[in-house]
Amino acid sequence: MTTLLSRPPAPLTGPADGRGPTPAPRAFSRRTAVALALLAASTVVLFVLALALGPVRVPLADTVRVLVGAAPSDPRWQVVVHELRLPRAITAVLVGAALGVAGLQMQTLFHNALADPFVLGASSGASLGVALVVVAAGGAGAASFTSGFAGAGRAGIVSAAATGAAAVLLLVLLLSHWVKNAVTLLLIGVMVGSATTAIVSVLLVYTDPQRAQQFLLWGLGSFAATTWADLALMAPIVMACIVVALATVRPLNALLLGEGYARTMGIDVRRARLLTLLAASLLAGVTTAFCGPIGFLGLAVPHLSRLAVGTSDHRSLMPTVILMGSAVALACGIVSQVPGSDAVLPLNAVTALIGAPIVVTILVRSRRGVGGAL
């Protein structure tokens, strides 16, 4: 287990010389360009399918008409596509990109193949905030859940989740000022998250079973609850954090070779760590606030992206995880809606079915000494 969690990072690309591995001189190789083109095309196709497929199938021609602003053959398709499915599809794109980027940042920062966006406790903090609202709100809290998080109830749940995530992450970021070692910070985050989860468990013991059940349903995650008003707040935050993440590409590449090497390259390690933690934490916190804790995307997408481009160079990985995360999230969203059926599968169950085999493959490869943690 020590070998798995502490393996030195794999080289970026290119042979090693006396100074150690160096990145390729070009940010995009032919393989990366092909991968990005295929992922972009896949994302577009899956986006259209997410609008067309569901309990009621909308003809593709009408779906495209709604997207381009033309009138569909049946006025009902306008409502189904624009009001119900388009916010859900956009949410999947944003959440997939956000968790993919945050997962990549965490895995690089902590040199840990099993790190994910929630490793510092964002999910646990959000769950605590929602649990407090559910326990304290009584019947009103339960009604807000059963009404689909609509109106003031929806705003209260989102605010509570965001506040809880922010509180836990601020605590971890505050402690990071006194911690020089990234592994120690990782352990602190895990302990804070575990303690927060324990508090949530105690709260649920003393709450009404119906409200506890509704809280558990929230914890399964969903892309379907967001509205256009939610997206007006969520989208700018996610895009701003992704821009910050793109600005940390050079420090992240240097950190692949260790903090000591990064300092010799003129990188302010403390500043780079703080920016990385802040961007990843905000991405994890905002997605959890609006969609609930969605597992495995942030863990699996970075590894899928490395397999796709064959490098650990963040100049190639960052755009790849954005597109890969969007495509995988859209695919999970389509499966969870069970096209042609009224059934809805828990989103976290679908992401686990996709992510678990990837994690098992990582464990097997690491155990056999094949590949690396990053």
Solvent accessible surface area in square Angstrom, and as a share of the most:
residue,aa,sasa,rsa
1,M,150,0.67
2,T,107,0.62
3,T,91,0.53
4,L,15,0.08
5,L,64,0.32
6,S,73,0.47
7,R,45,0.17
8,P,105,0.66
9,P,31,0.20
10,A,28,0.22
11,P,77,0.49
12,L,7,0.03
13,T,37,0.21
14,G,49,0.47
15,P,121,0.76
16,A,72,0.56
17,D,75,0.39
18,G,87,0.84
19,R,188,0.69
20,G,21,0.20
21,P,30,0.19
22,T,44,0.26
23,P,55,0.35
24,A,31,0.24
25,P,134,0.84
26,R,166,0.61
27,A,33,0.25
28,F,94,0.39
29,S,47,0.30
30,R,197,0.72
31,R,131,0.48
32,T,1,0.01
33,A,53,0.41
34,V,79,0.46
35,A,11,0.08
36,L,29,0.15
37,A,62,0.48
38,L,116,0.57
39,L,20,0.10
40,A,41,0.31
41,A,56,0.43
42,S,47,0.31
43,T,17,0.10
44,V,95,0.55
45,V,86,0.50
46,L,37,0.19
47,F,40,0.17
48,V,31,0.18
49,L,55,0.27
50,A,11,0.09
51,L,0,0.00
52,A,2,0.01
53,L,47,0.24
54,G,1,0.01
55,P,55,0.35
56,V,79,0.46
57,R,150,0.55
58,V,0,0.00
59,P,47,0.29
60,L,84,0.42
61,A,58,0.45
62,D,5,0.02
63,T,0,0.00
64,V,71,0.41
65,R,96,0.35
66,V,11,0.06
67,L,68,0.34
68,V,110,0.63
69,G,70,0.67
70,A,46,0.36
71,A,86,0.66
72,P,21,0.13
73,S,91,0.59
74,D,32,0.16
75,P,107,0.67
76,R,158,0.58
77,W,32,0.11
78,Q,70,0.31
79,V,83,0.48
80,V,28,0.16
81,V,0,0.00
82,H,64,0.29
83,E,90,0.40
84,L,114,0.57
85,R,10,0.04
86,L,22,0.11
87,P,3,0.02
88,R,34,0.13
89,A,3,0.02
90,I,49,0.25
91,T,0,0.00
92,A,3,0.02
93,V,39,0.22
94,L,20,0.10
95,V,0,0.00
96,G,0,0.00
97,A,5,0.04
98,A,0,0.00
99,L,1,0.00
100,G,0,0.00
101,V,0,0.00
102,A,0,0.00
103,G,0,0.00
104,L,0,0.00
105,Q,0,0.00
106,M,2,0.01
107,Q,0,0.00
108,T,0,0.00
109,L,5,0.03
110,F,5,0.02
111,H,41,0.18
112,N,13,0.07
113,A,0,0.00
114,L,56,0.28
115,A,2,0.02
116,D,36,0.19
117,P,5,0.03
118,F,33,0.14
119,V,25,0.14
120,L,3,0.01
121,G,3,0.02
122,A,0,0.00
123,S,21,0.13
124,S,21,0.13
125,G,0,0.00
126,A,0,0.00
127,S,18,0.11
128,L,33,0.16
129,G,8,0.08
130,V,0,0.00
131,A,0,0.00
132,L,91,0.45
133,V,46,0.26
134,V,0,0.00
135,V,46,0.26
136,A,90,0.70
137,A,40,0.31
138,G,19,0.19
139,G,59,0.56
140,A,74,0.57
141,G,3,0.02
142,A,13,0.10
143,A,56,0.44
144,S,14,0.09
145,F,13,0.06
146,T,82,0.48
147,S,66,0.43
148,G,46,0.44
149,F,28,0.12
150,A,63,0.49
151,G,63,0.61
152,A,91,0.71
153,G,23,0.23
154,R,16,0.06
155,A,57,0.44
156,G,32,0.30
157,I,1,0.01
158,V,15,0.09
159,S,64,0.41
160,A,14,0.11
161,A,0,0.00
162,A,44,0.34
163,T,91,0.53
164,G,10,0.09
165,A,2,0.02
166,A,46,0.36
167,A,59,0.46
168,V,12,0.07
169,L,12,0.06
170,L,118,0.59
171,L,82,0.41
172,V,1,0.00
173,L,19,0.09
174,L,97,0.48
175,L,58,0.29
176,S,8,0.05
177,H,93,0.42
178,W,183,0.64
179,V,18,0.11
180,K,157,0.66
181,N,82,0.42
182,A,12,0.09
183,V,83,0.47
184,T,59,0.34
185,L,0,0.00
186,L,15,0.08
187,L,103,0.51
188,I,42,0.21
189,G,0,0.00
190,V,56,0.32
191,M,118,0.53
192,V,26,0.15
193,G,8,0.08
194,S,59,0.38
195,A,57,0.44
196,T,9,0.05
197,T,71,0.41
198,A,55,0.42
199,I,89,0.45
200,V,10,0.06
201,S,57,0.37
202,V,85,0.49
203,L,39,0.20
204,L,35,0.17
205,V,113,0.65
206,Y,175,0.67
207,T,17,0.10
208,D,54,0.28
209,P,106,0.67
210,Q,102,0.46
211,R,48,0.18
212,A,15,0.12
213,Q,107,0.47
214,Q,29,0.13
215,F,12,0.05
216,L,105,0.52
217,L,95,0.47
218,W,17,0.06
219,G,24,0.23
220,L,70,0.35
221,G,9,0.08
222,S,43,0.28
223,F,8,0.03
224,A,56,0.43
225,A,25,0.19
226,T,9,0.05
227,T,67,0.39
228,W,93,0.33
229,A,79,0.61
230,D,17,0.09
231,L,10,0.05
232,A,76,0.59
233,L,105,0.52
234,M,0,0.00
235,A,19,0.15
236,P,70,0.44
237,I,60,0.31
238,V,0,0.00
239,M,106,0.47
240,A,56,0.43
241,C,8,0.05
242,I,20,0.10
243,V,96,0.55
244,V,56,0.32
245,A,0,0.00
246,L,76,0.38
247,A,82,0.64
248,T,3,0.02
249,V,20,0.12
250,R,141,0.52
251,P,25,0.16
252,L,1,0.00
253,N,14,0.07
254,A,9,0.07
255,L,3,0.02
256,L,1,0.01
257,L,45,0.22
258,G,22,0.21
259,E,39,0.17
260,G,46,0.45
261,Y,64,0.24
262,A,0,0.00
263,R,136,0.49
264,T,110,0.64
265,M,90,0.40
266,G,65,0.63
267,I,16,0.08
268,D,85,0.44
269,V,7,0.04
270,R,111,0.41
271,R,153,0.56
272,A,5,0.04
273,R,12,0.04
274,L,67,0.33
275,L,52,0.26
276,T,1,0.00
277,L,0,0.00
278,L,76,0.38
279,A,2,0.02
280,A,1,0.00
281,S,5,0.03
282,L,84,0.42
283,L,0,0.00
284,A,0,0.00
285,G,8,0.07
286,V,15,0.09
287,T,1,0.01
288,T,0,0.00
289,A,1,0.01
290,F,8,0.04
291,C,6,0.04
292,G,1,0.01
293,P,21,0.13
294,I,2,0.01
295,G,25,0.24
296,F,66,0.28
297,L,4,0.02
298,G,3,0.03
299,L,20,0.10
300,A,5,0.04
301,V,0,0.00
302,P,0,0.00
303,H,17,0.07
304,L,44,0.22
305,S,0,0.00
306,R,25,0.09
307,L,106,0.53
308,A,31,0.24
309,V,5,0.03
310,G,43,0.42
311,T,13,0.08
312,S,5,0.03
313,D,3,0.02
314,H,1,0.00
315,R,75,0.27
316,S,3,0.02
317,L,0,0.00
318,M,1,0.00
319,P,35,0.22
320,T,0,0.00
321,V,0,0.00
322,I,39,0.20
323,L,45,0.22
324,M,22,0.10
325,G,0,0.00
326,S,3,0.02
327,A,8,0.06
328,V,21,0.12
329,A,0,0.00
330,L,2,0.01
331,A,32,0.25
332,C,0,0.00
333,G,11,0.11
334,I,23,0.12
335,V,74,0.42
336,S,6,0.04
337,Q,22,0.10
338,V,40,0.23
339,P,58,0.36
340,G,69,0.66
341,S,41,0.26
342,D,130,0.67
343,A,53,0.41
344,V,95,0.55
345,L,80,0.40
346,P,53,0.34
347,L,6,0.03
348,N,32,0.16
349,A,46,0.36
350,V,6,0.03
351,T,2,0.01
352,A,30,0.23
353,L,137,0.68
354,I,66,0.33
355,G,1,0.01
356,A,40,0.31
357,P,74,0.47
358,I,25,0.13
359,V,22,0.13
360,V,84,0.48
361,T,69,0.40
362,I,18,0.09
363,L,69,0.34
364,V,72,0.41
365,R,93,0.34
366,S,10,0.07
367,R,209,0.76
368,R,180,0.66
369,G,49,0.47
370,V,65,0.37
371,G,43,0.41
372,G,25,0.24
373,A,1,0.00
374,L,11,0.06
